[in-house]
Amino acid sequence: MTAPTLQPTRAPHALVVAFVRFVVCGGGVGVASSGVLVLLHDRMPLAVANALVTVVSTVIATELHSRVSFRSGRRGWGVHLQSGLTVAVSYAFTTGALLCLYAVRSEPSALVQQSVYLSASALAGVGRFALLRVVVFGERKAARARDGVLGRTSVAMAA
């Protein structure tokens, strides 16, 4: 029996590619959502329009992330609920960052506000990417174990 050869892993490259797809999909939905929000602003209260746009854009982004960013086979409302929870955590994180800013500076400039918000959004986005990749769209240990056991059994039966 020969010793297994070590092949170079493409995992870091795959991670970067998935992250780029995540940013493009999420950013595209974000830009489109911004435009829809502007269109709805005159037709309904801003808070209602924002809530509607947030829900619809989260559903669309989750589908895009499932199919494009992570190329996962997971579908259904459970995936949307988990993704929605990551959005809620991101919202809490960015809101918390702004509340901390206002606690330190009662009237920050627009530049400082945007810097804090965008920095918090970027950190939240990286965290959301990790959660979506590992928890929401990642392979389940049980499925990997089952496939591994079934794969060995199938090979043994075929022999």
mmCIF file of the C-alpha atoms, coordinates in Angstrom:
data_MODEL
# 
_entry.id   MODEL 
# 
loop_
_atom_site.group_PDB 
_atom_site.id 
_atom_site.type_symbol 
_atom_site.label_atom_id 
_atom_site.label_alt_id 
_atom_site.label_comp_id 
_atom_site.label_asym_id 
_atom_site.label_entity_id 
_atom_site.label_seq_id 
_atom_site.pdbx_PDB_ins_code 
_atom_site.Cartn_x 
_atom_site.Cartn_y 
_atom_site.Cartn_z 
_atom_site.occupancy 
_atom_site.B_iso_or_equiv 
_atom_site.pdbx_formal_charge 
_atom_site.auth_seq_id 
_atom_site.auth_comp_id 
_atom_site.auth_asym_id 
_atom_site.auth_atom_id 
_atom_site.pdbx_PDB_model_num 
ATOM 1   C CA . MET A 1 1   ? 0.000   0.000  0.000  1.00 0.00 ? 1   MET A CA 1 
ATOM 2   C CA . THR A 1 2   ? 1.402   3.420  -0.909 1.00 0.00 ? 2   THR A CA 1 
ATOM 3   C CA . ALA A 1 3   ? 1.371   6.396  1.399  1.00 0.00 ? 3   ALA A CA 1 
ATOM 4   C CA . PRO A 1 4   ? -1.198  9.056  0.567  1.00 0.00 ? 4   PRO A CA 1 
ATOM 5   C CA . THR A 1 5   ? 0.187   12.103 -1.168 1.00 0.00 ? 5   THR A CA 1 
ATOM 6   C CA . LEU A 1 6   ? -0.594  15.512 0.198  1.00 0.00 ? 6   LEU A CA 1 
ATOM 7   C CA . GLN A 1 7   ? -2.368  17.737 -2.280 1.00 0.00 ? 7   GLN A CA 1 
ATOM 8   C CA . PRO A 1 8   ? -2.310  21.508 -1.817 1.00 0.00 ? 8   PRO A CA 1 
ATOM 9   C CA . THR A 1 9   ? -5.602  22.682 -0.401 1.00 0.00 ? 9   THR A CA 1 
ATOM 10  C CA . ARG A 1 10  ? -7.719  25.260 -2.190 1.00 0.00 ? 10  ARG A CA 1 
ATOM 11  C CA . ALA A 1 11  ? -9.683  26.138 0.970  1.00 0.00 ? 11  ALA A CA 1 
ATOM 12  C CA . PRO A 1 12  ? -8.214  29.650 1.440  1.00 0.00 ? 12  PRO A CA 1 
ATOM 13  C CA . HIS A 1 13  ? -8.939  30.476 -2.208 1.00 0.00 ? 13  HIS A CA 1 
ATOM 14  C CA . ALA A 1 14  ? -12.475 29.089 -1.906 1.00 0.00 ? 14  ALA A CA 1 
ATOM 15  C CA . LEU A 1 15  ? -13.040 31.152 1.236  1.00 0.00 ? 15  LEU A CA 1 
ATOM 16  C CA . VAL A 1 16  ? -11.972 34.365 -0.501 1.00 0.00 ? 16  VAL A CA 1 
ATOM 17  C CA . VAL A 1 17  ? -14.110 33.611 -3.557 1.00 0.00 ? 17  VAL A CA 1 
ATOM 18  C CA . ALA A 1 18  ? -17.133 32.877 -1.335 1.00 0.00 ? 18  ALA A CA 1 
ATOM 19  C CA . PHE A 1 19  ? -16.543 36.128 0.554  1.00 0.00 ? 19  PHE A CA 1 
ATOM 20  C CA . VAL A 1 20  ? -16.349 38.144 -2.683 1.00 0.00 ? 20  VAL A CA 1 
ATOM 21  C CA . ARG A 1 21  ? -19.599 36.541 -3.885 1.00 0.00 ? 21  ARG A CA 1 
ATOM 22  C CA . PHE A 1 22  ? -21.146 37.316 -0.476 1.00 0.00 ? 22  PHE A CA 1 
ATOM 23  C CA . VAL A 1 23  ? -20.150 40.986 -0.709 1.00 0.00 ? 23  VAL A CA 1 
ATOM 24  C CA . VAL A 1 24  ? -21.355 41.323 -4.319 1.00 0.00 ? 24  VAL A CA 1 
ATOM 25  C CA . CYS A 1 25  ? -24.706 39.630 -3.645 1.00 0.00 ? 25  CYS A CA 1 
ATOM 26  C CA . GLY A 1 26  ? -25.327 41.410 -0.349 1.00 0.00 ? 26  GLY A CA 1 
ATOM 27  C CA . GLY A 1 27  ? -24.122 44.740 -1.713 1.00 0.00 ? 27  GLY A CA 1 
ATOM 28  C CA . GLY A 1 28  ? -26.281 44.404 -4.808 1.00 0.00 ? 28  GLY A CA 1 
ATOM 29  C CA . VAL A 1 29  ? -29.355 43.684 -2.729 1.00 0.00 ? 29  VAL A CA 1 
ATOM 30  C CA . GLY A 1 30  ? -28.447 46.584 -0.434 1.00 0.00 ? 30  GLY A CA 1 
ATOM 31  C CA . VAL A 1 31  ? -28.196 49.044 -3.327 1.00 0.00 ? 31  VAL A CA 1 
ATOM 32  C CA . ALA A 1 32  ? -31.465 47.792 -4.842 1.00 0.00 ? 32  ALA A CA 1 
ATOM 33  C CA . SER A 1 33  ? -33.145 48.015 -1.427 1.00 0.00 ? 33  SER A CA 1 
ATOM 34  C CA . SER A 1 34  ? -32.011 51.591 -1.055 1.00 0.00 ? 34  SER A CA 1 
ATOM 35  C CA . GLY A 1 35  ? -33.636 52.469 -4.374 1.00 0.00 ? 35  GLY A CA 1 
ATOM 36  C CA . VAL A 1 36  ? -36.877 50.709 -3.453 1.00 0.00 ? 36  VAL A CA 1 
ATOM 37  C CA . LEU A 1 37  ? -36.926 52.514 -0.116 1.00 0.00 ? 37  LEU A CA 1 
ATOM 38  C CA . VAL A 1 38  ? -36.703 55.853 -1.917 1.00 0.00 ? 38  VAL A CA 1 
ATOM 39  C CA . LEU A 1 39  ? -39.586 54.831 -4.198 1.00 0.00 ? 39  LEU A CA 1 
ATOM 40  C CA . LEU A 1 40  ? -41.763 53.727 -1.269 1.00 0.00 ? 40  LEU A CA 1 
ATOM 41  C CA . HIS A 1 41  ? -41.001 56.752 0.903  1.00 0.00 ? 41  HIS A CA 1 
ATOM 42  C CA . ASP A 1 42  ? -43.787 58.876 -0.632 1.00 0.00 ? 42  ASP A CA 1 
ATOM 43  C CA . ARG A 1 43  ? -46.332 56.035 -0.545 1.00 0.00 ? 43  ARG A CA 1 
ATOM 44  C CA . MET A 1 44  ? -46.086 54.967 3.118  1.00 0.00 ? 44  MET A CA 1 
ATOM 45  C CA . PRO A 1 45  ? -44.428 55.919 6.402  1.00 0.00 ? 45  PRO A CA 1 
ATOM 46  C CA . LEU A 1 46  ? -40.649 55.477 6.293  1.00 0.00 ? 46  LEU A CA 1 
ATOM 47  C CA . ALA A 1 47  ? -40.607 53.013 9.216  1.00 0.00 ? 47  ALA A CA 1 
ATOM 48  C CA . VAL A 1 48  ? -43.152 50.760 7.468  1.00 0.00 ? 48  VAL A CA 1 
ATOM 49  C CA . ALA A 1 49  ? -41.323 51.016 4.150  1.00 0.00 ? 49  ALA A CA 1 
ATOM 50  C CA . ASN A 1 50  ? -37.993 50.223 5.839  1.00 0.00 ? 50  ASN A CA 1 
ATOM 51  C CA . ALA A 1 51  ? -39.465 47.187 7.631  1.00 0.00 ? 51  ALA A CA 1 
ATOM 52  C CA . LEU A 1 52  ? -40.985 45.891 4.387  1.00 0.00 ? 52  LEU A CA 1 
ATOM 53  C CA . VAL A 1 53  ? -37.784 46.436 2.411  1.00 0.00 ? 53  VAL A CA 1 
ATOM 54  C CA . THR A 1 54  ? -35.699 44.812 5.152  1.00 0.00 ? 54  THR A CA 1 
ATOM 55  C CA . VAL A 1 55  ? -37.835 41.660 5.221  1.00 0.00 ? 55  VAL A CA 1 
ATOM 56  C CA . VAL A 1 56  ? -38.027 41.300 1.429  1.00 0.00 ? 56  VAL A CA 1 
ATOM 57  C CA . SER A 1 57  ? -34.339 42.092 0.899  1.00 0.00 ? 57  SER A CA 1 
ATOM 58  C CA . THR A 1 58  ? -33.320 39.604 3.597  1.00 0.00 ? 58  THR A CA 1 
ATOM 59  C CA . VAL A 1 59  ? -35.332 36.851 1.882  1.00 0.00 ? 59  VAL A CA 1 
ATOM 60  C CA . ILE A 1 60  ? -33.789 37.714 -1.503 1.00 0.00 ? 60  ILE A CA 1 
ATOM 61  C CA . ALA A 1 61  ? -30.263 37.991 -0.094 1.00 0.00 ? 61  ALA A CA 1 
ATOM 62  C CA . THR A 1 62  ? -30.630 34.674 1.731  1.00 0.00 ? 62  THR A CA 1 
ATOM 63  C CA . GLU A 1 63  ? -31.612 32.934 -1.503 1.00 0.00 ? 63  GLU A CA 1 
ATOM 64  C CA . LEU A 1 64  ? -28.690 34.551 -3.322 1.00 0.00 ? 64  LEU A CA 1 
ATOM 65  C CA . HIS A 1 65  ? -26.264 33.621 -0.553 1.00 0.00 ? 65  HIS A CA 1 
ATOM 66  C CA . SER A 1 66  ? -27.554 30.054 -0.560 1.00 0.00 ? 66  SER A CA 1 
ATOM 67  C CA . ARG A 1 67  ? -27.302 29.620 -4.317 1.00 0.00 ? 67  ARG A CA 1 
ATOM 68  C CA . VAL A 1 68  ? -24.416 31.934 -5.273 1.00 0.00 ? 68  VAL A CA 1 
ATOM 69  C CA . SER A 1 69  ? -22.256 32.872 -2.283 1.00 0.00 ? 69  SER A CA 1 
ATOM 70  C CA . PHE A 1 70  ? -22.120 29.474 -0.577 1.00 0.00 ? 70  PHE A CA 1 
ATOM 71  C CA . ARG A 1 71  ? -23.540 27.200 -3.291 1.00 0.00 ? 71  ARG A CA 1 
ATOM 72  C CA . SER A 1 72  ? -25.498 25.319 -0.691 1.00 0.00 ? 72  SER A CA 1 
ATOM 73  C CA . GLY A 1 73  ? -28.332 22.899 -1.185 1.00 0.00 ? 73  GLY A CA 1 
ATOM 74  C CA . ARG A 1 74  ? -30.052 24.064 1.996  1.00 0.00 ? 74  ARG A CA 1 
ATOM 75  C CA . ARG A 1 75  ? -33.387 25.731 1.332  1.00 0.00 ? 75  ARG A CA 1 
ATOM 76  C CA . GLY A 1 76  ? -36.567 26.530 3.210  1.00 0.00 ? 76  GLY A CA 1 
ATOM 77  C CA . TRP A 1 77  ? -37.925 28.779 5.893  1.00 0.00 ? 77  TRP A CA 1 
ATOM 78  C CA . GLY A 1 78  ? -35.547 27.441 8.536  1.00 0.00 ? 78  GLY A CA 1 
ATOM 79  C CA . VAL A 1 79  ? -32.640 28.844 6.530  1.00 0.00 ? 79  VAL A CA 1 
ATOM 80  C CA . HIS A 1 80  ? -34.458 32.166 6.189  1.00 0.00 ? 80  HIS A CA 1 
ATOM 81  C CA . LEU A 1 81  ? -35.129 32.271 9.930  1.00 0.00 ? 81  LEU A CA 1 
ATOM 82  C CA . GLN A 1 82  ? -31.469 31.589 10.752 1.00 0.00 ? 82  GLN A CA 1 
ATOM 83  C CA . SER A 1 83  ? -30.345 34.220 8.236  1.00 0.00 ? 83  SER A CA 1 
ATOM 84  C CA . GLY A 1 84  ? -32.877 36.674 9.654  1.00 0.00 ? 84  GLY A CA 1 
ATOM 85  C CA . LEU A 1 85  ? -31.405 36.140 13.102 1.00 0.00 ? 85  LEU A CA 1 
ATOM 86  C CA . THR A 1 86  ? -27.957 37.067 11.767 1.00 0.00 ? 86  THR A CA 1 
ATOM 87  C CA . VAL A 1 87  ? -29.491 40.252 10.351 1.00 0.00 ? 87  VAL A CA 1 
ATOM 88  C CA . ALA A 1 88  ? -31.030 41.019 13.747 1.00 0.00 ? 88  ALA A CA 1 
ATOM 89  C CA . VAL A 1 89  ? -27.659 40.522 15.458 1.00 0.00 ? 89  VAL A CA 1 
ATOM 90  C CA . SER A 1 90  ? -26.007 42.786 12.863 1.00 0.00 ? 90  SER A CA 1 
ATOM 91  C CA . TYR A 1 91  ? -28.690 45.429 13.436 1.00 0.00 ? 91  TYR A CA 1 
ATOM 92  C CA . ALA A 1 92  ? -28.141 45.256 17.198 1.00 0.00 ? 92  ALA A CA 1 
ATOM 93  C CA . PHE A 1 93  ? -24.372 45.529 16.717 1.00 0.00 ? 93  PHE A CA 1 
ATOM 94  C CA . THR A 1 94  ? -24.546 48.602 14.438 1.00 0.00 ? 94  THR A CA 1 
ATOM 95  C CA . THR A 1 95  ? -27.175 50.246 16.653 1.00 0.00 ? 95  THR A CA 1 
ATOM 96  C CA . GLY A 1 96  ? -25.033 49.572 19.711 1.00 0.00 ? 96  GLY A CA 1 
ATOM 97  C CA . ALA A 1 97  ? -22.026 51.134 18.003 1.00 0.00 ? 97  ALA A CA 1 
ATOM 98  C CA . LEU A 1 98  ? -24.007 54.288 17.249 1.00 0.00 ? 98  LEU A CA 1 
ATOM 99  C CA . LEU A 1 99  ? -25.417 54.444 20.783 1.00 0.00 ? 99  LEU A CA 1 
ATOM 100 C CA . CYS A 1 100 ? -21.867 54.199 22.142 1.00 0.00 ? 100 CYS A CA 1 
ATOM 101 C CA . LEU A 1 101 ? -20.822 57.014 19.822 1.00 0.00 ? 101 LEU A CA 1 
ATOM 102 C CA . TYR A 1 102 ? -23.677 59.220 21.079 1.00 0.00 ? 102 TYR A CA 1 
ATOM 103 C CA . ALA A 1 103 ? -22.760 58.373 24.682 1.00 0.00 ? 103 ALA A CA 1 
ATOM 104 C CA . VAL A 1 104 ? -19.223 59.634 24.030 1.00 0.00 ? 104 VAL A CA 1 
ATOM 105 C CA . ARG A 1 105 ? -20.138 62.541 21.723 1.00 0.00 ? 105 ARG A CA 1 
ATOM 106 C CA . SER A 1 106 ? -23.609 64.061 21.899 1.00 0.00 ? 106 SER A CA 1 
ATOM 107 C CA . GLU A 1 107 ? -23.403 65.708 18.460 1.00 0.00 ? 107 GLU A CA 1 
ATOM 108 C CA . PRO A 1 108 ? -20.913 63.867 16.244 1.00 0.00 ? 108 PRO A CA 1 
ATOM 109 C CA . SER A 1 109 ? -20.304 65.105 12.734 1.00 0.00 ? 109 SER A CA 1 
ATOM 110 C CA . ALA A 1 110 ? -21.840 63.289 9.780  1.00 0.00 ? 110 ALA A CA 1 
ATOM 111 C CA . LEU A 1 111 ? -18.383 62.005 8.848  1.00 0.00 ? 111 LEU A CA 1 
ATOM 112 C CA . VAL A 1 112 ? -17.840 60.507 12.307 1.00 0.00 ? 112 VAL A CA 1 
ATOM 113 C CA . GLN A 1 113 ? -21.339 58.982 12.319 1.00 0.00 ? 113 GLN A CA 1 
ATOM 114 C CA . GLN A 1 114 ? -20.798 57.387 8.927  1.00 0.00 ? 114 GLN A CA 1 
ATOM 115 C CA . SER A 1 115 ? -17.334 56.164 9.887  1.00 0.00 ? 115 SER A CA 1 
ATOM 116 C CA . VAL A 1 116 ? -18.666 54.469 13.014 1.00 0.00 ? 116 VAL A CA 1 
ATOM 117 C CA . TYR A 1 117 ? -21.700 53.046 11.209 1.00 0.00 ? 117 TYR A CA 1 
ATOM 118 C CA . LEU A 1 118 ? -19.765 51.759 8.207  1.00 0.00 ? 118 LEU A CA 1 
ATOM 119 C CA . SER A 1 119 ? -17.028 50.274 10.403 1.00 0.00 ? 119 SER A CA 1 
ATOM 120 C CA . ALA A 1 120 ? -19.620 48.515 12.567 1.00 0.00 ? 120 ALA A CA 1 
ATOM 121 C CA . SER A 1 121 ? -21.442 47.354 9.427  1.00 0.00 ? 121 SER A CA 1 
ATOM 122 C CA . ALA A 1 122 ? -18.223 45.938 7.984  1.00 0.00 ? 122 ALA A CA 1 
ATOM 123 C CA . LEU A 1 123 ? -17.458 44.055 11.210 1.00 0.00 ? 123 LEU A CA 1 
ATOM 124 C CA . ALA A 1 124 ? -21.045 42.824 11.405 1.00 0.00 ? 124 ALA A CA 1 
ATOM 125 C CA . GLY A 1 125 ? -20.841 41.731 7.763  1.00 0.00 ? 125 GLY A CA 1 
ATOM 126 C CA . VAL A 1 126 ? -17.695 39.688 8.404  1.00 0.00 ? 126 VAL A CA 1 
ATOM 127 C CA . GLY A 1 127 ? -19.368 38.090 11.421 1.00 0.00 ? 127 GLY A CA 1 
ATOM 128 C CA . ARG A 1 128 ? -22.519 37.439 9.413  1.00 0.00 ? 128 ARG A CA 1 
ATOM 129 C CA . PHE A 1 129 ? -20.464 35.850 6.625  1.00 0.00 ? 129 PHE A CA 1 
ATOM 130 C CA . ALA A 1 130 ? -18.834 33.512 9.147  1.00 0.00 ? 130 ALA A CA 1 
ATOM 131 C CA . LEU A 1 131 ? -22.166 32.547 10.722 1.00 0.00 ? 131 LEU A CA 1 
ATOM 132 C CA . LEU A 1 132 ? -23.836 31.974 7.377  1.00 0.00 ? 132 LEU A CA 1 
ATOM 133 C CA . ARG A 1 133 ? -20.906 29.954 6.050  1.00 0.00 ? 133 ARG A CA 1 
ATOM 134 C CA . VAL A 1 134 ? -20.449 27.759 9.110  1.00 0.00 ? 134 VAL A CA 1 
ATOM 135 C CA . VAL A 1 135 ? -23.866 27.562 10.787 1.00 0.00 ? 135 VAL A CA 1 
ATOM 136 C CA . VAL A 1 136 ? -26.552 28.306 8.212  1.00 0.00 ? 136 VAL A CA 1 
ATOM 137 C CA . PHE A 1 137 ? -25.097 26.957 4.963  1.00 0.00 ? 137 PHE A CA 1 
ATOM 138 C CA . GLY A 1 138 ? -22.277 24.775 6.313  1.00 0.00 ? 138 GLY A CA 1 
ATOM 139 C CA . GLU A 1 139 ? -22.248 21.016 6.087  1.00 0.00 ? 139 GLU A CA 1 
ATOM 140 C CA . ARG A 1 140 ? -23.766 19.312 9.076  1.00 0.00 ? 140 ARG A CA 1 
ATOM 141 C CA . LYS A 1 141 ? -21.509 16.945 11.040 1.00 0.00 ? 141 LYS A CA 1 
ATOM 142 C CA . ALA A 1 142 ? -24.223 14.304 11.092 1.00 0.00 ? 142 ALA A CA 1 
ATOM 143 C CA . ALA A 1 143 ? -24.611 14.473 7.308  1.00 0.00 ? 143 ALA A CA 1 
ATOM 144 C CA . ARG A 1 144 ? -20.844 14.214 6.826  1.00 0.00 ? 144 ARG A CA 1 
ATOM 145 C CA . ALA A 1 145 ? -20.655 11.270 9.207  1.00 0.00 ? 145 ALA A CA 1 
ATOM 146 C CA . ARG A 1 146 ? -23.629 9.596  7.546  1.00 0.00 ? 146 ARG A CA 1 
ATOM 147 C CA . ASP A 1 147 ? -22.188 10.129 4.072  1.00 0.00 ? 147 ASP A CA 1 
ATOM 148 C CA . GLY A 1 148 ? -18.826 8.817  5.230  1.00 0.00 ? 148 GLY A CA 1 
ATOM 149 C CA . VAL A 1 149 ? -20.372 5.694  6.750  1.00 0.00 ? 149 VAL A CA 1 
ATOM 150 C CA . LEU A 1 150 ? -22.648 5.166  3.754  1.00 0.00 ? 150 LEU A CA 1 
ATOM 151 C CA . GLY A 1 151 ? -19.775 5.781  1.370  1.00 0.00 ? 151 GLY A CA 1 
ATOM 152 C CA . ARG A 1 152 ? -17.609 3.133  3.028  1.00 0.00 ? 152 ARG A CA 1 
ATOM 153 C CA . THR A 1 153 ? -20.534 0.720  3.157  1.00 0.00 ? 153 THR A CA 1 
ATOM 154 C CA . SER A 1 154 ? -21.329 1.249  -0.506 1.00 0.00 ? 154 SER A CA 1 
ATOM 155 C CA . VAL A 1 155 ? -17.689 0.681  -1.489 1.00 0.00 ? 155 VAL A CA 1 
ATOM 156 C CA . ALA A 1 156 ? -17.497 -2.447 0.678  1.00 0.00 ? 156 ALA A CA 1 
ATOM 157 C CA . MET A 1 157 ? -20.749 -3.786 -0.805 1.00 0.00 ? 157 MET A CA 1 
ATOM 158 C CA . ALA A 1 158 ? -19.566 -3.108 -4.342 1.00 0.00 ? 158 ALA A CA 1 
ATOM 159 C CA . ALA A 1 159 ? -16.319 -5.018 -3.748 1.00 0.00 ? 159 ALA A CA 1 
# 
